[in-house]
Every structure is written in C-alpha cells, then in structure tokens.
Amino acid sequence: MDFRMSDNSNITIAKLVLTKLAKYYDTPNIEEVVINRFGEVVTKISGEQWVYHNDPDINPKYMKTVL
C-alpha cells in the first residue's frame, strides 16, 4: 500500500491547521503576518504601518499544531 498523501491532502491539512490565522493572511494587500509571542499577531498591509492584534487563540497548544 502507498500511504503517501496527495498534494491536495497536504493543502487541506495546511488550511485546517492555519484556519485561526486565515483572518490575517486573507486580508487584502497583506504583506506579512508575524507571530512574535503567544497571543499576539502583527500584520503589515502594503503602504501601511504594522498593526498589533491581541489573539488568545494563538496560544502554545495551537502553535504546536502549526510547527
């Protein structure tokens, strides 16, 4: 048997894992999404300043699933 995942399966898994970050990276004209520490996401939209977001969903348990 071949247990390798198809490319579509890998994409689906990535989307499931990154769902909590989608609200940041789906933003129009987004240049960067940075996680500096648990509970904090920093975004940069083209031509604008960095914006800091408090997000308790970005916690150690979640980050273990991302990494």
Phi, psi and omega in degrees: 000149178254113184261008179293148179274148174283166178300322180296323178295319179296319179294317179298316179297316179299317179296320179295317182292322185267008183307317182294339179265352185303324181298339178268310185280350175271002179291133178302141177063022179290135177257318183214147171231122186235138172246106181273328181202164179302136177083002181224126176239137180241131180238153177228117175260142182312125177079005182238173179280164174294142179236131180262134181236128172278125183216097182296343177290343179268077186244175182304319181298315179296316182297329176297327178286329180286319183276000000 
